[in-house]
C-alpha cells in the first residue's frame, strides 16, 4: 500500500524549535513572571487576563504571524471561529475532494457553507475549479492526510489558490504543528487553527494565528469573560509547547525504527508496516491473518492504550494500539480485520514490538 506521510522534522530541527520558543518566552516574561501560574478575569482596557495576552504575544512572534488568539473549544472551536470570521451563511468554500474531517463538517453545515470540491493533489484542478466558481472567497486546507492517496504539499496548494485570486485561506494544522518545518500561516495562509491539547497543553484550548484583521473579528465574537482562555490555561499551553517538538521528533524516530524492524521480518505474522497520517502520523501494521480485533484486545491487557484521549495529549504516554481510521475503513472495509494502527507516544520500539508480538502469540494460542 502506497502512502504519503508528512515529512517529520529531525531531532536537531526539533531542538531548534524548542530553543526558539524559549527565546521568545524570555523576551516577553521576566523570570519571576514565568514562575507564576497566571491571572484570571478580564483586565480593564485589555478584556482578558494579562498572562493570556502575554502568551499570545509569544506565539504570534513564534509562528511569524500578525496576531495569535487563544480560544475555547480546542481545535474544533478554533477552526469554527476561523470559518465564521472568513465566511457567512450560504457562501461557497473550496475544500479537498477527500472526506472532510467530521467535526469540521459539522461547523460548515451549521454555518450553511456550500462546499465546492477540488482535488488538492492536482494543482491544475484547483485552478480550474476556482475559475469556474468566481464567488469562492474562502478555502479550507487540512494539513494532514484525509485519504490514503493524498500526497499534496501545503505550500503548493496555498500558492495555487492565491495565484488565481486573493482568496482567504484557513488551514487546519492539527497533527502537524511542531512536527513539520512550517505551518500553514508560515506558508502564506491567512489563518492557521489547531488544538493545544494535542501539543501537551490543557483540555479545551485552541489557537488561531494569522492576520490581525480576522483574529480581531474573532476576539469581538468572544467578548464575554466566560469565553476567555484564562491565564493559568495560557501558561499550560506555553509549557506544553516547550516540550512538544522534541517529544514528537523522538516519536517520529521510533516510528521509522518500527517500520524497518517489522518489514525485516522480526514478527513473522506481520505482512507489512508503513507510516501514514491518519490523522496523526502513525504506524500502520497489516497482519497476514484477519486477527486485528483480537490482537487489539490483548494489547490493551499488556499496557497498550485502547483508544486516544486527545490524539497525543499529555495523558497519552504509553503506546496506543487502535483500529484503523474511519477514512481508511471507508476506502477498504476489510482493513478493519487485518490492520491496526500504533502510535508510540512516549514509548520505545522495544516496548511496542514486545506488546505486539505477545498479543499475536496469545491470539494464535487461543484459536
Phi, psi and omega per residue, in radians:
X1 nan 2.270 -3.117
X2 -1.664 2.188 3.082
X3 -2.222 2.868 -3.085
X4 -2.282 1.213 -3.112
X5 -1.143 2.687 3.071
X6 -1.125 2.577 3.129
X7 -1.365 2.050 -3.131
X8 -1.350 2.588 3.037
X9 -1.248 2.727 3.114
X10 -1.370 2.951 3.106
X11 -1.078 -0.680 3.111
X12 -1.115 -0.722 3.106
X13 -1.160 -0.622 3.102
X14 -1.147 -0.705 3.100
X15 -1.074 -0.690 3.105
X16 -1.121 -0.674 3.080
X17 -1.089 -0.758 3.111
X18 -1.076 -0.832 -3.085
X19 -1.107 -0.678 -3.121
X20 -1.186 -0.655 3.091
X21 -1.132 -0.783 3.113
X22 -1.061 -0.676 3.115
X23 -1.072 -0.754 3.117
X24 -1.151 -0.623 3.111
X25 -1.080 -0.755 -3.110
X26 -1.176 -0.371 3.096
X27 -1.370 -0.327 -3.051
X28 -1.864 -0.630 -3.050
X29 -1.973 2.464 2.888
X30 -1.336 2.894 -3.125
X31 -1.059 -0.748 -3.130
X32 -1.193 -0.589 3.095
X33 -1.107 -0.736 -3.074
X34 -1.170 -0.406 3.116
X35 -1.466 -0.044 3.072
X36 -1.517 2.640 -3.120
X37 -1.267 -0.495 -3.100
X38 2.032 2.774 -3.044
X39 -1.763 2.916 3.121
X40 -2.010 2.811 2.934
X41 1.691 -3.002 3.140
X42 -2.039 1.846 -3.102
X43 -1.241 2.265 3.117
X44 -0.941 2.308 -3.124
X45 1.542 -0.334 3.119
X46 -1.981 -0.595 3.139
X47 1.049 0.566 3.048
X48 -2.890 2.903 3.059
X49 -1.101 2.515 3.135
X50 -1.034 -0.729 -3.085
X51 -1.201 -0.554 3.064
X52 -1.107 -0.747 3.108
X53 -1.096 -0.722 -3.127
X54 -1.143 -0.710 3.095
X55 -1.118 -0.733 3.105
X56 -1.082 -0.662 3.087
X57 -1.060 -0.759 3.121
X58 -1.059 -0.833 -3.035
X59 -1.259 -0.534 3.061
X60 -1.089 -0.805 3.118
X61 -1.180 -0.706 -3.093
X62 -1.081 -0.706 -3.127
X63 -1.667 0.313 3.042
X64 0.904 0.809 -3.101
X65 -2.209 2.871 -3.105
X66 -1.210 -0.562 -3.041
X67 -2.728 2.640 3.000
X68 -2.210 2.553 -3.107
X69 -2.484 2.098 3.046
X70 -1.432 2.353 -3.103
X71 -2.350 2.805 3.049
X72 -1.464 2.828 3.114
X73 1.653 0.135 3.078
X74 1.008 -2.595 -3.098
X75 -1.152 -0.675 3.107
X76 -1.044 -0.797 3.124
X77 -1.113 -0.712 3.141
X78 -1.079 -0.798 3.127
X79 -1.126 -0.742 -3.121
X80 -1.078 -0.785 3.126
X81 -1.111 -0.680 3.114
X82 -1.084 -0.765 3.106
X83 -1.117 -0.673 -3.123
X84 -1.154 -0.570 3.121
X85 -1.341 -0.469 -3.041
X86 -1.661 -0.498 -3.000
X87 -2.359 2.913 3.079
X88 -2.288 2.991 -3.066
X89 -0.911 2.401 3.086
X90 1.277 0.103 3.044
X91 -1.237 2.560 2.972
X92 -1.388 2.517 3.112
X93 -2.404 2.342 -3.139
X94 -1.367 2.263 3.101
X95 -2.372 2.871 3.112
X96 -1.313 2.713 -3.086
X97 -1.280 -0.286 3.083
X98 -1.352 2.897 -3.105
X99 -0.976 2.373 3.085
X100 -1.299 2.468 3.121
X101 -0.982 2.308 -2.957
X102 -0.907 -0.815 -3.093
X103 -1.208 -0.538 3.073
X104 -1.214 -0.659 3.106
X105 -1.091 -0.688 3.091
X106 -1.034 -0.778 3.131
X107 -1.081 -0.747 3.136
X108 -1.137 -0.723 3.130
X109 -1.130 -0.737 3.138
X110 -1.106 -0.565 3.126
X111 -1.463 -0.188 -3.095
X112 1.279 0.438 3.113
X113 -1.273 2.537 -3.104
X114 -1.838 1.845 -3.120
X115 -1.240 2.323 3.025
X116 -2.014 2.135 -2.949
X117 -1.613 2.354 2.960
X118 -2.360 2.636 3.106
X119 -1.488 1.856 -3.091
X120 -1.186 -0.249 3.048
X121 -1.343 -0.141 -3.072
X122 -2.206 1.776 -3.083
X123 -1.033 -0.709 3.134
X124 -1.099 -0.662 3.131
X125 -1.124 -0.698 3.102
X126 -1.001 -0.852 -3.098
X127 -1.141 -0.724 -3.126
X128 -1.136 -0.735 3.136
X129 -1.102 -0.738 3.141
X130 -1.152 -0.631 3.108
X131 -1.181 -0.577 3.132
X132 -1.371 -0.302 -3.094
X133 -2.186 1.377 -3.082
X134 -1.167 -0.223 -3.121
X135 -1.537 -0.025 3.086
X136 -1.325 2.122 3.117
X137 -2.138 0.000 -3.122
X138 -2.413 2.496 3.090
X139 -2.351 2.517 3.082
X140 -2.014 2.263 3.086
X141 -2.213 2.159 3.030
X142 -1.564 2.226 -3.047
X143 -1.154 -0.880 -3.088
X144 -1.422 2.923 -3.012
X145 -1.197 2.408 3.087
X146 -1.750 -0.332 3.132
X147 -2.531 2.802 -3.080
X148 -0.970 -0.711 -3.026
X149 -1.476 -0.052 -3.108
X150 -1.105 2.360 -3.111
X151 -2.468 0.118 -3.013
X152 -1.161 2.655 3.061
X153 -1.772 2.289 -3.056
X154 -0.950 -0.830 -3.066
X155 -1.139 -0.575 3.131
X156 -1.216 -0.684 3.119
X157 -1.170 -0.767 3.113
X158 -1.049 -0.820 -3.136
X159 -1.083 -0.702 -3.136
X160 -1.111 -0.762 -3.141
X161 -1.132 -0.825 -3.094
X162 -1.197 -0.411 -3.137
X163 -1.244 -0.378 3.138
X164 -1.425 -0.878 3.028
X165 -2.924 3.013 -3.044
X166 -1.393 1.329 3.124
X167 -1.485 2.418 3.073
X168 -1.254 2.290 -3.114
X169 -2.097 2.230 2.970
X170 -1.964 2.305 3.125
X171 -1.938 2.369 3.016
X172 -1.553 1.807 -3.045
X173 -1.719 0.219 3.088
X174 -0.993 2.431 3.133
X175 1.258 0.080 3.123
X176 -2.054 -0.552 -3.096
X177 -1.028 2.351 -3.135
X178 1.212 0.103 3.070
X179 -1.965 -0.460 -3.124
X180 -2.007 2.902 -3.057
X181 -1.158 -0.760 -3.048
X182 -2.395 2.402 3.050
X183 -1.525 3.089 -3.015
X184 -0.959 -0.805 -3.081
X185 -1.150 -0.490 3.099
X186 -1.341 -0.196 3.131
X187 -1.875 0.151 3.061
X188 1.995 -0.041 3.080
X189 -1.254 2.815 -3.138
X190 -1.437 -0.623 -3.127
X191 -2.538 2.426 2.958
X192 -1.982 2.465 -3.120
X193 -2.312 2.419 3.107
X194 -2.869 2.944 -3.133
X195 -1.593 2.375 3.040
X196 -1.447 -0.354 3.111
X197 -1.116 -0.536 3.120
X198 -1.376 -0.013 -3.111
X199 -2.165 0.715 3.076
X200 1.159 0.346 -3.140
X201 -1.726 -2.957 -3.080
X202 -1.365 2.778 3.102
X203 -1.127 2.526 2.925
X204 1.385 0.107 -3.121
X205 -1.924 2.248 3.076
X206 -2.013 2.930 3.138
X207 -2.353 2.395 2.988
X208 -2.052 2.353 3.031
X209 -2.306 2.464 -3.133
X210 2.742 -2.544 -3.042
X211 -1.207 2.336 -3.091
X212 -1.053 -0.704 -3.101
X213 -1.002 -0.754 -3.123
X214 -1.285 -0.738 -3.115
X215 -1.242 -0.494 3.031
X216 -1.105 -0.662 3.088
X217 -1.078 -0.752 -3.118
X218 -1.149 -0.662 3.129
X219 -1.108 -0.643 3.104
X220 -1.179 -0.584 3.094
X221 -1.110 -0.502 -3.054
X222 -1.960 0.914 -3.039
X223 -1.243 -0.644 -3.000
X224 -1.194 2.656 -3.119
X225 -1.069 -0.588 -3.120
X226 -1.190 -0.277 -3.136
X227 -1.693 0.035 -3.089
X228 -1.496 2.499 2.932
X229 -1.347 2.207 -3.042
X230 -1.445 2.846 -3.082
X231 -0.958 -0.842 3.119
X232 -1.061 -0.629 3.080
X233 -1.133 -0.746 3.140
X234 -1.078 -0.699 3.122
X235 -1.180 -0.609 3.048
X236 -1.092 -0.689 3.092
X237 -1.002 -0.845 -3.073
X238 -1.141 -0.740 3.140
X239 -1.147 -0.681 3.101
X240 -1.119 -0.772 -3.137
X241 -1.076 -0.555 -3.125
X242 -1.111 -0.531 -3.117
X243 -1.697 -0.292 -2.999
X244 -1.094 -0.846 -3.010
X245 -1.057 -0.760 -3.122
X246 -1.217 -0.738 3.111
X247 -1.040 -0.733 -3.117
X248 -1.262 -0.558 3.089
X249 -1.198 -0.682 3.066
X250 -1.110 -0.736 3.091
X251 -1.004 -0.719 3.125
X252 -1.129 -0.678 3.098
X253 -1.107 -0.718 3.117
X254 -1.093 -0.735 3.097
X255 -1.005 -0.783 -3.134
X256 -1.116 -0.713 3.114
X257 -1.108 -0.711 -3.126
X258 -1.136 -0.721 3.098
X259 -1.024 -0.804 -3.122
X260 -1.111 -0.790 -3.078
X261 -1.232 -0.736 -3.118
X262 -1.218 -0.660 3.134
X263 -1.329 -0.194 3.068
X264 -1.542 -0.034 3.060
X265 1.679 0.301 -3.103
X266 -1.059 -0.579 3.024
X267 -2.079 1.853 -3.006
X268 -1.018 -0.478 -3.078
X269 -1.324 -0.139 3.136
X270 -1.536 2.157 3.111
X271 -1.377 -0.795 -3.088
X272 -2.802 2.574 3.040
X273 -2.288 2.440 3.133
X274 -2.733 2.897 -3.122
X275 -1.766 2.549 3.092
X276 -2.707 2.678 3.010
X277 -1.591 1.842 -3.042
X278 -2.562 1.234 -0.242
X279 -1.395 -0.766 3.024
X280 -1.189 2.801 -3.130
X281 -1.302 2.031 -3.023
X282 -2.326 2.923 3.043
X283 -1.580 2.193 3.038
X284 -1.826 2.223 -3.092
X285 -2.062 2.037 3.080
X286 -1.684 2.171 -3.141
X287 -1.600 2.734 -3.141
X288 -1.296 -0.442 3.140
X289 -2.055 2.813 -3.123
X290 -1.455 1.172 -3.078
X291 -2.133 0.279 -3.024
X292 -1.007 -0.805 -3.082
X293 -1.097 -0.721 3.134
X294 -1.207 -0.655 3.110
X295 -1.087 -0.704 3.132
X296 -1.108 -0.660 3.112
X297 -1.111 -0.730 -3.133
X298 -1.243 -0.647 -3.119
X299 -1.062 -0.645 3.131
X300 -1.117 -0.650 3.127
X301 -1.170 -0.445 -3.099
X302 -1.657 0.193 3.040
X303 1.868 -0.062 3.126
X304 -1.355 2.460 3.090
X305 -1.141 2.340 -3.129
X306 -1.471 -0.198 -3.118
X307 -2.893 2.800 3.111
X308 -1.354 2.779 3.025
X309 -1.775 -1.010 3.079
X310 -2.346 0.330 -3.060
X311 1.000 1.439 3.112
X312 1.378 0.531 3.078
X313 -1.282 3.060 -3.136
X314 -1.139 -0.295 -3.126
X315 -1.475 -0.246 -2.993
X316 -1.746 1.266 -3.123
X317 -1.457 -0.787 -3.112
X318 -1.383 2.776 -3.084
X319 -1.158 2.640 3.133
X320 -1.867 2.338 3.035
X321 -2.050 2.000 -2.928
X322 -2.498 2.859 3.087
X323 -1.201 2.798 3.102
X324 -1.173 2.754 -3.040
X325 -1.171 2.814 3.121
X326 -1.049 -0.614 3.113
X327 -1.071 -0.775 -3.128
X328 -1.203 -0.700 3.135
X329 -1.148 -0.594 3.098
X330 -1.143 -0.660 3.131
X331 -1.243 -0.614 3.140
X332 -2.655 1.666 -3.083
X333 -1.005 -0.430 -3.105
X334 -1.246 -0.287 -3.118
X335 -1.093 -0.489 -3.105
X336 -1.074 -0.457 -3.100
X337 -1.531 -0.354 -3.040
X338 -2.259 0.048 -3.088
X339 -2.296 2.473 3.038
X340 -2.250 2.780 3.026
X341 -2.008 2.503 -3.105
X342 -2.233 2.251 3.002
X343 -1.969 2.048 -3.088
X344 -1.090 -0.475 -3.001
X345 0.897 -2.103 -3.125
X346 -1.698 0.115 -3.088
X347 -1.418 2.820 3.105
X348 -1.715 2.922 -3.080
X349 -1.085 -0.661 -3.116
X350 -1.090 -0.713 3.124
X351 -1.085 -0.764 -3.086
X352 -1.207 -0.725 3.086
X353 -1.058 -0.762 -3.137
X354 -1.074 -0.861 -3.111
X355 -1.099 -0.754 -3.124
X356 -1.145 -0.790 -3.120
X357 -1.103 -0.821 -3.124
X358 -1.160 -0.609 3.119
X359 -1.143 -0.760 3.122
X360 -1.127 -0.768 3.129
X361 -1.059 -0.706 3.131
X362 -1.126 -0.754 3.139
X363 -1.113 -0.769 -3.105
X364 -1.194 -0.573 3.138
X365 -1.253 -0.391 -3.126
X366 -1.676 -0.103 -3.090
X367 -1.548 nan nan
